[in-house]
Amino acid sequence: MKTAELIKILKKNGCFFVEHGKEHDKWHGTTSVCESGVGC
């Protein structure tokens, strides 16, 4: 799965971007699917 595809899924499920990490972006939301680090 490409990063862009995962970001679309996260947004569709109500997740929001928190911050850029050293190697991963941090996303959070109201569901467990949103507790995610997305590799760059």
C-alpha atoms as one frame of an Amber mdcrd trajectory, in Angstrom:
protein
   0.000   0.000   0.000   1.319   3.421  -0.898   1.408   6.252   1.636  -1.154
   8.300  -0.317  -3.637   5.397  -0.178  -3.217   5.026   3.579  -3.679   8.771
   4.125  -6.965   8.642   2.167  -8.170   5.775   4.393  -7.153   7.612   7.565
  -8.989  10.796   6.497 -12.060   8.809   5.459 -12.189   7.310   8.970 -12.074
  10.685  10.722  -8.355  10.806  11.468  -6.384  14.010  11.496  -2.728  14.858
  11.020  -0.841  15.782  14.204   2.832  16.293  13.357   5.783  15.264  11.255
   8.118  12.957  13.157  11.716  12.109  12.316  10.741   9.076  10.238   6.919
   8.934  10.527   3.990  11.327  10.432   1.628  11.115  13.396  -2.131  10.819
  12.940  -4.829  10.604  15.617  -8.596  10.313  15.763 -11.528   8.873  17.650
 -11.077   5.279  16.436  -8.272   2.798  16.984  -7.583   2.713  13.239  -6.299
   6.263  13.609  -3.577   5.533  16.150  -1.019   5.314  13.398   2.436   6.345
  12.302   2.828   6.755   8.580   6.288   6.159   7.156   7.635   8.756   4.779
